[in-house]
């Protein structure tokens, strides 16, 4: 089994603290992307659920692209929303990115560890090169 880790050395959270996990781990064609929040340069962006969802998904897509995957490879997403009233607006943005390749998904309401409205993680699969 081949395992490759992305973003181990450079992961930073709020206030520039080093995060003790990889942004993503790839194992035999499976890519597990850690939860992404609407953060840029270690700070959560301001804005409503639409703006924060777009940034969280952009962060997720950046990691997928770095590892050589696209939305068509995403098989499952896990989503945490701070406010259940944001569900419809979140779904509208999610569909913009995953409408052609909808993954399986779970979505729950939860208190967030950082001050944001949404967190998204995913699992993607691409057959390993022979």
C-alpha positions as CSV (number, residue, x, y, z in Angstrom):
1,X,0.0,0.0,0.0
2,X,1.3,3.4,-0.9
3,X,0.4,6.4,1.4
4,X,1.1,10.0,0.5
5,X,0.3,12.9,2.8
6,X,-0.5,16.5,1.7
7,X,0.1,19.6,3.7
8,X,1.7,18.1,6.8
9,X,4.4,20.8,7.2
10,X,2.4,23.8,6.2
11,X,-1.0,23.4,7.8
12,X,-1.9,26.5,9.9
13,X,-5.1,27.4,11.8
14,X,-6.5,30.5,13.4
15,X,-3.7,32.7,14.8
16,X,-1.1,30.9,12.7
17,X,-1.0,27.8,15.0
18,X,0.4,24.6,13.5
19,X,-2.3,22.0,13.0
20,X,-1.3,18.4,13.9
21,X,-2.8,16.7,10.9
22,X,-2.4,16.4,7.1
23,X,-4.7,18.4,4.8
24,X,-5.2,15.1,2.9
25,X,-4.0,11.6,2.8
26,X,-3.9,9.4,-0.3
27,X,-3.9,5.6,-0.1
28,X,-4.2,3.3,-3.1
29,X,-6.4,5.7,-5.1
30,X,-8.4,6.9,-2.1
31,X,-8.0,10.5,-1.1
32,X,-9.2,11.6,2.4
33,X,-9.4,15.4,2.6
34,X,-9.6,16.9,6.1
35,X,-12.4,19.2,7.0
36,X,-12.1,22.6,5.3
37,X,-13.4,25.8,6.8
38,X,-13.7,29.2,5.1
39,X,-10.2,30.2,6.1
40,X,-7.6,32.2,4.1
41,X,-4.1,32.7,5.4
42,X,-5.0,31.4,8.9
43,X,-8.1,33.6,9.3
44,X,-11.8,32.8,8.8
45,X,-13.3,35.1,6.2
46,X,-16.2,37.3,7.1
47,X,-19.5,36.9,5.3
48,X,-22.7,34.9,5.2
49,X,-23.2,31.2,4.6
50,X,-22.9,31.7,0.8
51,X,-19.5,33.4,1.0
52,X,-18.2,31.0,3.6
53,X,-19.4,27.9,1.7
54,X,-17.7,29.1,-1.5
55,X,-14.4,29.6,0.4
56,X,-14.6,26.3,2.2
57,X,-15.3,24.5,-1.1
58,X,-12.5,26.5,-2.8
59,X,-10.1,25.2,-0.1
60,X,-11.4,21.7,-0.6
61,X,-11.0,21.9,-4.4
62,X,-7.5,23.3,-4.1
63,X,-6.4,20.2,-2.1
64,X,-8.1,17.9,-4.6
65,X,-6.4,19.6,-7.5
66,X,-3.0,19.4,-5.8
67,X,-3.4,15.7,-5.4
68,X,-4.6,15.3,-9.0
69,X,-8.3,14.8,-8.3
70,X,-11.5,16.6,-9.5
71,X,-15.1,16.9,-8.4
72,X,-15.9,13.8,-10.5
73,X,-13.7,11.7,-8.2
74,X,-15.5,12.8,-5.0
75,X,-17.5,9.9,-3.6
76,X,-18.6,11.3,-0.3
77,X,-18.7,14.6,1.6
78,X,-19.3,15.3,5.2
79,X,-20.8,18.7,6.1
80,X,-21.2,20.6,9.4
81,X,-23.4,23.7,9.5
82,X,-23.6,26.0,12.5
83,X,-27.2,27.0,11.8
84,X,-29.8,24.7,10.3
85,X,-31.5,27.7,8.7
86,X,-28.4,27.9,6.3
87,X,-29.2,24.5,4.8
88,X,-31.0,25.7,1.7
89,X,-28.4,28.4,0.9
90,X,-25.6,25.9,1.5
91,X,-27.2,23.4,-0.9
92,X,-27.5,26.0,-3.6
93,X,-23.8,26.7,-3.5
94,X,-22.9,23.0,-3.1
95,X,-24.9,22.3,-6.3
96,X,-22.9,24.9,-8.2
97,X,-19.7,22.8,-7.6
98,X,-21.0,19.2,-7.5
99,X,-24.2,19.4,-9.5
100,X,-22.8,17.3,-12.4
101,X,-21.1,14.8,-10.1
102,X,-23.1,14.7,-6.9
103,X,-21.4,12.7,-4.2
104,X,-23.0,10.8,-1.3
105,X,-23.3,13.3,1.6
106,X,-24.1,13.7,5.3
107,X,-24.9,17.1,6.7
108,X,-25.3,17.8,10.4
109,X,-25.7,20.8,12.7
110,X,-22.8,21.3,15.1
111,X,-21.0,23.9,17.2
112,X,-17.8,24.8,15.3
113,X,-14.3,24.7,16.8
114,X,-13.4,27.9,14.9
115,X,-15.8,30.9,14.5
116,X,-17.3,29.9,11.1
117,X,-20.6,28.8,9.6
118,X,-19.5,25.7,7.7
119,X,-17.0,22.9,7.5
120,X,-16.7,20.4,4.6
121,X,-14.6,17.2,4.2
122,X,-14.5,14.6,1.5
123,X,-13.4,11.2,0.3
124,X,-12.4,10.9,-3.4
125,X,-11.3,7.9,-5.4
126,X,-9.3,7.5,-8.6
127,X,-8.0,4.2,-9.9
128,X,-4.2,4.1,-9.3
129,X,-2.0,4.2,-12.4
130,X,-0.9,0.8,-13.4
